[in-house]
Amino acid sequence: MARLTFAIDDALLRQVVRLAKLTGCSKSEIVRNALRSELRLQTFRKLRQSALPQAAAKGYVFDEDVF
């Protein structure tokens, strides 16, 4: 597994530490899971944005019509 070093603010670190203690997961696992979730969300948003014009052209105007 590769290593990545980055800086986070103290408040965010406290949240990571608190969640790690609460769940029994390592801080690294908490951050990896958060990063995976954010990457999935960003990918979804990008795909959704590109699909909206096509959906509108076919009469789908609300997210509920598609998702």
N, C-alpha and C positions, 0 to 999 in steps of 0.2 A: 504494500500500500504506500502510495506517495505521501509526502508531508507537505503541508501548506501552512505558512506562518502569516498571520495578519493581526492587526490591532482592533480591539473593540473597546467601547467605553465601559466605565466601571458599572454603570447601571445594568447594561446588557450582560456583563459577566456575572453579576449577582443573580440575574434571572436564570442564566445557564446553570450556575452552581446550585441554585435552589431546586430547579427542575431535576438535575442529576441526582441530588439527594432524595428527592421525593420519589423518583422512579427507579432508582438503583442503577441507572445507566451512567456511563462515563460522560464527561463533558464533551469529549470528542464525538461520541455517538449522538448526543443531543444536537450538536452543531451540524454533523453530517445529515441527520434526519431533517433538520430545519432547512438546510441547503437543498436537499432533494425536493422537499415540498415546494420551496420557492422556485426552483427550476421547472418543476411540473406546472406550477401555476403560470409562470411566464410563458411557457410553451403553449399552454391552453389559451391564454389571452391572445397570443400572436396568431394561432390557428383560427380562433374565433373571429378576430378582426379581419382576417383574410376571407373568411367564409360569409361574413355578413352581407356583402353586396350580392353574392350568388344566392343566398337564402332569400333576400328581399326580392330579387328578380323572380323567384319562384313562389312568392306570396307568403313566405315565412317572415313575420315581422317581430315576433317576440322570442326570447330565449326559450320559453316554455314550448314553443312550436318545434324547436329543434332539440333541446336538451331535456 
